[in-house]
């Protein structure tokens, strides 16, 4: 009778259930952190591209655009990255037209590219290839 009574007790059940679930919970939490970092980096670089487009819209030159993008990037851009301005720099003839500044993903530094690689344990790695551009109307 005593053996049956001991087998029915559930004193350690919560600890065993926690031990089984804690691994999945850790994967979920660290996956969210990893994706959050990648999302923050994308938004940060898009904001820098928008700032570059804003400078291009008020007839800034390439050096002004690059400097503003570096300032707005919170340290993600060093100034050596390539970007395109299309259709071209604004002038009197293009007033009212849209100007777009696009960052080239291939020219980004290694630490920035590394943030685009979301690695969650037990899942295949996810590599983001975002479009980093900003558009404003020429003034």
ChimeraX commands (.cxc) that place a marker at each C-alpha (Angstrom):
marker #1 position 0.00,0.00,0.00 radius 0.5
marker #1 position 2.83,2.38,0.76 radius 0.5
marker #1 position 4.46,1.87,-2.66 radius 0.5
marker #1 position 1.26,2.76,-4.50 radius 0.5
marker #1 position 0.85,5.87,-2.39 radius 0.5
marker #1 position 4.42,6.97,-3.16 radius 0.5
marker #1 position 3.95,6.45,-6.92 radius 0.5
marker #1 position 0.92,8.75,-7.00 radius 0.5
marker #1 position 2.61,11.72,-5.34 radius 0.5
marker #1 position 3.35,14.67,-7.63 radius 0.5
marker #1 position 5.87,16.62,-5.60 radius 0.5
marker #1 position 8.51,16.96,-8.36 radius 0.5
marker #1 position 6.18,17.21,-11.36 radius 0.5
marker #1 position 6.45,20.99,-11.70 radius 0.5
marker #1 position 10.25,20.87,-11.73 radius 0.5
marker #1 position 10.26,18.19,-14.44 radius 0.5
marker #1 position 7.74,20.12,-16.56 radius 0.5
marker #1 position 9.81,23.28,-16.19 radius 0.5
marker #1 position 12.98,21.44,-17.21 radius 0.5
marker #1 position 11.22,20.21,-20.36 radius 0.5
marker #1 position 9.87,23.65,-21.32 radius 0.5
marker #1 position 12.78,25.94,-20.38 radius 0.5
marker #1 position 14.77,25.02,-23.52 radius 0.5
marker #1 position 11.93,25.97,-25.83 radius 0.5
marker #1 position 11.35,29.16,-23.89 radius 0.5
marker #1 position 15.05,30.10,-24.20 radius 0.5
marker #1 position 14.96,29.48,-27.97 radius 0.5
marker #1 position 11.89,31.70,-28.26 radius 0.5
marker #1 position 13.37,34.53,-26.18 radius 0.5
marker #1 position 16.76,34.54,-27.90 radius 0.5
marker #1 position 15.10,34.28,-31.31 radius 0.5
marker #1 position 13.02,37.35,-30.52 radius 0.5
marker #1 position 16.13,39.24,-29.42 radius 0.5
marker #1 position 18.02,38.26,-32.56 radius 0.5
marker #1 position 15.14,39.29,-34.84 radius 0.5
marker #1 position 14.65,42.52,-32.88 radius 0.5
marker #1 position 18.29,43.47,-33.43 radius 0.5
marker #1 position 17.99,42.82,-37.17 radius 0.5
marker #1 position 14.75,44.82,-37.36 radius 0.5
marker #1 position 16.32,47.72,-35.46 radius 0.5
marker #1 position 19.30,47.73,-37.82 radius 0.5
marker #1 position 17.03,47.78,-40.89 radius 0.5
marker #1 position 14.95,50.64,-39.51 radius 0.5
marker #1 position 18.09,52.55,-38.51 radius 0.5
marker #1 position 19.56,52.30,-42.03 radius 0.5
marker #1 position 16.24,53.18,-43.68 radius 0.5
marker #1 position 16.08,56.30,-41.51 radius 0.5
marker #1 position 19.63,57.19,-42.60 radius 0.5
marker #1 position 18.65,56.75,-46.27 radius 0.5
marker #1 position 15.60,59.00,-45.71 radius 0.5
marker #1 position 17.85,61.65,-44.19 radius 0.5
marker #1 position 20.12,61.38,-47.22 radius 0.5
marker #1 position 17.13,61.79,-49.53 radius 0.5
marker #1 position 16.01,64.83,-47.55 radius 0.5
marker #1 position 19.40,66.46,-48.08 radius 0.5
marker #1 position 19.31,65.52,-51.78 radius 0.5
marker #1 position 15.85,67.09,-52.08 radius 0.5
marker #1 position 17.16,70.46,-50.90 radius 0.5
marker #1 position 19.97,70.33,-53.48 radius 0.5
marker #1 position 22.77,68.97,-51.32 radius 0.5
marker #1 position 25.77,67.47,-53.05 radius 0.5
marker #1 position 27.06,63.90,-52.66 radius 0.5
marker #1 position 29.37,64.82,-49.76 radius 0.5
marker #1 position 26.48,66.46,-47.86 radius 0.5
marker #1 position 24.27,63.42,-48.45 radius 0.5
marker #1 position 26.97,61.01,-47.24 radius 0.5
marker #1 position 27.73,63.10,-44.14 radius 0.5
marker #1 position 24.05,63.34,-43.17 radius 0.5
marker #1 position 23.52,59.61,-43.63 radius 0.5
marker #1 position 26.53,58.80,-41.45 radius 0.5
marker #1 position 25.28,61.21,-38.75 radius 0.5
marker #1 position 21.77,59.73,-38.83 radius 0.5
marker #1 position 22.86,56.09,-38.77 radius 0.5
marker #1 position 23.69,55.85,-35.03 radius 0.5
marker #1 position 27.15,54.50,-35.85 radius 0.5
marker #1 position 26.09,51.86,-38.40 radius 0.5
marker #1 position 27.58,53.71,-41.37 radius 0.5
marker #1 position 31.23,54.71,-41.57 radius 0.5
marker #1 position 31.13,56.84,-44.72 radius 0.5
marker #1 position 32.70,54.29,-47.03 radius 0.5
marker #1 position 29.40,52.74,-48.12 radius 0.5
marker #1 position 28.15,53.22,-51.66 radius 0.5
marker #1 position 24.76,54.70,-52.45 radius 0.5
marker #1 position 22.90,55.88,-55.51 radius 0.5
marker #1 position 20.88,59.02,-56.04 radius 0.5
marker #1 position 18.25,58.71,-58.72 radius 0.5
marker #1 position 17.24,60.10,-61.02 radius 0.5
marker #1 position 20.00,62.64,-60.24 radius 0.5
marker #1 position 20.74,65.50,-57.88 radius 0.5
marker #1 position 17.94,68.06,-57.72 radius 0.5
marker #1 position 18.03,71.27,-59.74 radius 0.5
marker #1 position 15.59,73.96,-60.91 radius 0.5
marker #1 position 14.58,71.72,-63.81 radius 0.5
marker #1 position 13.67,68.81,-61.49 radius 0.5
marker #1 position 11.76,70.77,-58.84 radius 0.5
marker #1 position 8.73,68.72,-57.75 radius 0.5
marker #1 position 10.19,65.44,-59.02 radius 0.5
marker #1 position 11.06,62.64,-56.62 radius 0.5
marker #1 position 14.66,61.91,-55.69 radius 0.5
marker #1 position 15.56,58.53,-54.20 radius 0.5
marker #1 position 18.68,57.63,-52.22 radius 0.5
marker #1 position 19.39,53.89,-52.05 radius 0.5
marker #1 position 22.11,52.27,-49.94 radius 0.5
marker #1 position 23.95,49.36,-51.55 radius 0.5
marker #1 position 23.66,46.34,-49.21 radius 0.5
marker #1 position 26.91,44.87,-50.56 radius 0.5
marker #1 position 28.92,47.87,-49.36 radius 0.5
marker #1 position 27.78,47.70,-45.73 radius 0.5
marker #1 position 30.30,46.78,-43.04 radius 0.5
marker #1 position 30.60,43.23,-41.73 radius 0.5
marker #1 position 28.96,43.98,-38.39 radius 0.5
marker #1 position 25.91,45.46,-40.11 radius 0.5
marker #1 position 25.64,42.50,-42.49 radius 0.5
marker #1 position 25.99,40.17,-39.50 radius 0.5
marker #1 position 22.93,41.77,-37.89 radius 0.5
marker #1 position 20.93,40.84,-41.01 radius 0.5
marker #1 position 21.63,37.15,-40.38 radius 0.5
marker #1 position 19.02,35.93,-37.90 radius 0.5
marker #1 position 20.24,32.70,-36.32 radius 0.5
marker #1 position 17.75,30.92,-34.06 radius 0.5
marker #1 position 18.87,27.58,-32.58 radius 0.5
marker #1 position 17.44,24.47,-34.27 radius 0.5
marker #1 position 16.07,26.54,-37.17 radius 0.5
marker #1 position 17.73,27.30,-40.49 radius 0.5
marker #1 position 19.40,30.73,-40.56 radius 0.5
marker #1 position 17.37,33.59,-42.01 radius 0.5
marker #1 position 19.28,36.18,-44.03 radius 0.5
marker #1 position 17.52,39.49,-44.57 radius 0.5
marker #1 position 18.17,41.48,-47.75 radius 0.5
marker #1 position 16.23,44.68,-47.11 radius 0.5
marker #1 position 15.70,47.58,-49.49 radius 0.5
marker #1 position 17.37,50.56,-47.85 radius 0.5
marker #1 position 16.09,53.68,-49.56 radius 0.5
marker #1 position 14.46,57.01,-48.91 radius 0.5
marker #1 position 12.46,59.24,-51.24 radius 0.5
marker #1 position 11.64,62.95,-51.12 radius 0.5
marker #1 position 10.41,65.53,-53.62 radius 0.5
marker #1 position 12.95,67.99,-54.98 radius 0.5
marker #1 position 12.47,71.54,-53.77 radius 0.5
marker link #1:1,2 radius 0.2
marker link #1:2,3 radius 0.2
marker link #1:3,4 radius 0.2
marker link #1:4,5 radius 0.2
marker link #1:5,6 radius 0.2
marker link #1:6,7 radius 0.2
marker link #1:7,8 radius 0.2
marker link #1:8,9 radius 0.2
marker link #1:9,10 radius 0.2
marker link #1:10,11 radius 0.2
marker link #1:11,12 radius 0.2
marker link #1:12,13 radius 0.2
marker link #1:13,14 radius 0.2
marker link #1:14,15 radius 0.2
marker link #1:15,16 radius 0.2
marker link #1:16,17 radius 0.2
marker link #1:17,18 radius 0.2
marker link #1:18,19 radius 0.2
marker link #1:19,20 radius 0.2
marker link #1:20,21 radius 0.2
marker link #1:21,22 radius 0.2
marker link #1:22,23 radius 0.2
marker link #1:23,24 radius 0.2
marker link #1:24,25 radius 0.2
marker link #1:25,26 radius 0.2
marker link #1:26,27 radius 0.2
marker link #1:27,28 radius 0.2
marker link #1:28,29 radius 0.2
marker link #1:29,30 radius 0.2
marker link #1:30,31 radius 0.2
marker link #1:31,32 radius 0.2
marker link #1:32,33 radius 0.2
marker link #1:33,34 radius 0.2
marker link #1:34,35 radius 0.2
marker link #1:35,36 radius 0.2
marker link #1:36,37 radius 0.2
marker link #1:37,38 radius 0.2
marker link #1:38,39 radius 0.2
marker link #1:39,40 radius 0.2
marker link #1:40,41 radius 0.2
marker link #1:41,42 radius 0.2
marker link #1:42,43 radius 0.2
marker link #1:43,44 radius 0.2
marker link #1:44,45 radius 0.2
marker link #1:45,46 radius 0.2
marker link #1:46,47 radius 0.2
marker link #1:47,48 radius 0.2
marker link #1:48,49 radius 0.2
marker link #1:49,50 radius 0.2
marker link #1:50,51 radius 0.2
marker link #1:51,52 radius 0.2
marker link #1:52,53 radius 0.2
marker link #1:53,54 radius 0.2
marker link #1:54,55 radius 0.2
marker link #1:55,56 radius 0.2
marker link #1:56,57 radius 0.2
marker link #1:57,58 radius 0.2
marker link #1:58,59 radius 0.2
marker link #1:59,60 radius 0.2
marker link #1:60,61 radius 0.2
marker link #1:61,62 radius 0.2
marker link #1:62,63 radius 0.2
marker link #1:63,64 radius 0.2
marker link #1:64,65 radius 0.2
marker link #1:65,66 radius 0.2
marker link #1:66,67 radius 0.2
marker link #1:67,68 radius 0.2
marker link #1:68,69 radius 0.2
marker link #1:69,70 radius 0.2
marker link #1:70,71 radius 0.2
marker link #1:71,72 radius 0.2
marker link #1:72,73 radius 0.2
marker link #1:73,74 radius 0.2
marker link #1:74,75 radius 0.2
marker link #1:75,76 radius 0.2
marker link #1:76,77 radius 0.2
marker link #1:77,78 radius 0.2
marker link #1:78,79 radius 0.2
marker link #1:79,80 radius 0.2
marker link #1:80,81 radius 0.2
marker link #1:81,82 radius 0.2
marker link #1:82,83 radius 0.2
marker link #1:83,84 radius 0.2
marker link #1:84,85 radius 0.2
marker link #1:85,86 radius 0.2
marker link #1:86,87 radius 0.2
marker link #1:87,88 radius 0.2
marker link #1:88,89 radius 0.2
marker link #1:89,90 radius 0.2
marker link #1:90,91 radius 0.2
marker link #1:91,92 radius 0.2
marker link #1:92,93 radius 0.2
marker link #1:93,94 radius 0.2
marker link #1:94,95 radius 0.2
marker link #1:95,96 radius 0.2
marker link #1:96,97 radius 0.2
marker link #1:97,98 radius 0.2
marker link #1:98,99 radius 0.2
marker link #1:99,100 radius 0.2
marker link #1:100,101 radius 0.2
marker link #1:101,102 radius 0.2
marker link #1:102,103 radius 0.2
marker link #1:103,104 radius 0.2
marker link #1:104,105 radius 0.2
marker link #1:105,106 radius 0.2
marker link #1:106,107 radius 0.2
marker link #1:107,108 radius 0.2
marker link #1:108,109 radius 0.2
marker link #1:109,110 radius 0.2
marker link #1:110,111 radius 0.2
marker link #1:111,112 radius 0.2
marker link #1:112,113 radius 0.2
marker link #1:113,114 radius 0.2
marker link #1:114,115 radius 0.2
marker link #1:115,116 radius 0.2
marker link #1:116,117 radius 0.2
marker link #1:117,118 radius 0.2
marker link #1:118,119 radius 0.2
marker link #1:119,120 radius 0.2
marker link #1:120,121 radius 0.2
marker link #1:121,122 radius 0.2
marker link #1:122,123 radius 0.2
marker link #1:123,124 radius 0.2
marker link #1:124,125 radius 0.2
marker link #1:125,126 radius 0.2
marker link #1:126,127 radius 0.2
marker link #1:127,128 radius 0.2
marker link #1:128,129 radius 0.2
marker link #1:129,130 radius 0.2
marker link #1:130,131 radius 0.2
marker link #1:131,132 radius 0.2
marker link #1:132,133 radius 0.2
marker link #1:133,134 radius 0.2
marker link #1:134,135 radius 0.2
marker link #1:135,136 radius 0.2
marker link #1:136,137 radius 0.2
marker link #1:137,138 radius 0.2
marker link #1:138,139 radius 0.2
view
